[in-house]
């Protein structure tokens, strides 16, 4: 039921995008783009994004994904299970699930390792944020290969397309190769396509309407 990633009130203001992009010096721009993306993630406190994922099984997901450090996660489902809400708290290390909508019964209290809220690849809600994704990509970069495919426009956004392949026989969360598009405005992923060791397509995830450092209501993660 969970999305593999691990993800609205509107787009990030243009002025903020410009400020974020300008923060990177010319020398940094020639460094590892995934490392720069990790640096950006380390500096943010929260984000919200609309995740759209698809897989070879024909399953598609649309989820409003909200994250706040040190690890609060909220997923509001549009597809599948329209209206379902899932919240993970790093304080209790538990997941609350409202299958039929927030405030509706039943309310399930689950461990993040419960198979009910893991996808086919065993991805967990407490390991679903962009920081975990970037760490996985960096692990494949070690002794692997990284190819800069080039600059591409994705849904009107300027992005940098990278192809990261781990060493032969090596995978992280079943993934051996990532095709990743980093938004040139905020340096975070805008699209990720994953493949296994045999080159089989596993999943495509689009990340739209990214809002960085969003101020969530006080009880947003503790309704």
N, C-alpha and C positions, 0 to 999 in steps of 0.2 A: 504494500500500500504506500510505502514511503517512496519518494523520488530518489534517484541515485545521488543526487546532490542535495550533491548536496549542494528558492533560492528566489490600487496604488494612488499613492497620493500625487504622483507626477514624476517627470523626469528630473534628474539632477540639474539645478539651475546652470545656465550657460556660464555665468561668471565663476561658479564653483568649479566647473569643468576646466575652465581656462587656468584657474589658480592651481589646480591639481597637476595639470599637464606642465605648467611652467615650473613647478617645483623640481622637476627632473633636469639636471644639468646636461650639457652636451655629452660629457664623458659617461654619465649614467645611461644615456640612450644607447650607447654602444655596448653596454654590459648585457648580461643575461636577462632577457625580458621577463622570464618567469620569476627570477629573483627580484626584479623591480616590482612585479605584481605582489609578491610576498611582502615586500617592504610596505607597499600601499595598504595591504590588509592589516599589517601590524599596527599601522597608525590610525586606522578607523576604529570607531567604537560600536557602530551598528550599521546595518543595511537592510534594505527590503528589495525584493526582485520578483518578477513574475517568471516562473519556470514553465517551460513547455518542453516535454520530453517525448521521444518516440523510440520504439525498439523493434527488432525483427519479428517479435510475436504479435505485432500490430497493436500493442497497448500504448495509448497516448495518455499523458498526464498534463494537467494544467493546475499549478499550485502557486498561490501567493506565499512566498517564503520570507520570513522575517527573522533576523538574527541580532542579538545584542550580547556583547561580551559581559561576563566571561564564558558564555556558551548557551544562553537562552535561545531556544528555537521555537518558532510557531509556524505551522503549515495550515493554510486555509485552502481546502480542496474545491476546485470547480469540476475537475474530471480526473479520475473517476470519483465516485462517492461524493457527489455534489453536496456542499454544505458541511461536510465533516471538518472538524478542527482537531489538530494534534499539537500539543505543547510539551516541550522537554525543559526541565529545570535542572541546571547543574548543581543546585543546592540540594534538592532531594534525590537527584539522579534517577528520577522517575518520569514516565511519560503519562500525560492525561489525554485520553481520546474521547471526543464526543462524536460518535458515528453519524448522528442525525442532526448535528448542529449544536453550536455553543448554547448551553443552558438547557438542552434537551436530554432526557434520559434515554439510554443509560450513559453513565460516565465510567470509563474503564481506566484503571490505574495499572500501568504495565512497566516492565523493565525494558530498557532500550534493546535488549537482546531477544525480546519476545518475537517469535516468527510471524506473529500477526501483523507487526509493523515493520517488517523487513521486506525488501524486494527480493527478486529471484537470485541476486548475487550476494545477498546477505548484508547489504548496506544498512547502516543504522542511523537513526535520527540524530544521535549525539555525535556522529562523525560525518555530518552531511554538509557542513559549511564550506565556503570557498577556501578557507585556510587549509582544510584537510585536502581538498582537491589539489591545490597548488603544491602541497607537500608530497602528494603522490606523484605528481608530474616531475618534481625535482628528484625524487628517488629513481625514476626511470631515466632521467638525464645522466645519472652517475653510471659511467661505463657504457652509456647508450649514445644515441645520436640525436642531435637537434638540428633541424633544417628550417631556415627562415623562408617560407614560401613566398611571402610578399605582402604588400599593403592591399587590402580589399575593403570594399564598401558592403556593410551588412545592415540591411534594414535602415539605410540612411546614415549609418554610423561608420566612421573611419576606424578600421581595425588592422592589427598585425596578425597574420596567419602563421602559426608555427606548427611543425610536425615533430613530435617527440617520440622516439622509439627506444624501448629498453633493450638490454642485451638479449641475445637469442635464449629462449627458454625462461626468461625472467618476466614476471608479471606482478603487478600491485593491484589488489582487489580485482583479480582476473583480467586486468588490462595490461597489454604490452605496448600499445601505441595510442597516443592522444593526438588528435588534430584539435588545436585550440586557437581561437580568435580572441585576442586581447583588445579591448576598447582603448583607442589611443587617447581618449579624454581622461579616463580614470584608471587605466592600466589593469583593470580587472577583467576576468573572462566574460565574453559576450556569447560565445558558442563553444561547445565542446563535443567532439565525436570520439568515441572510444572503440577499440578493437582488441580482440584477444590474441593469444600467441599464434594462432593459426590464421590471423588476419580477418577473422569473422567480425562483422559489425555488431557491437553490443548495444550502443545507445547513442542518441543524439539529444543534447540538451541546449535549448536556447534560453538566454537570460535577458529579459526585456525590462524596460522601465526601472533601471537600477537607481535607487536613492541611497546615497551614502550619508551616514551620521544622522539618520532620521530620528526625531524625538517621538518615541512611542508614548502613549498614555500610560499612567502609573501602573494600572492593573492589566496592561496588555498581555503580559506573560503569566499573570496570576489572576485570571478572572474568577 
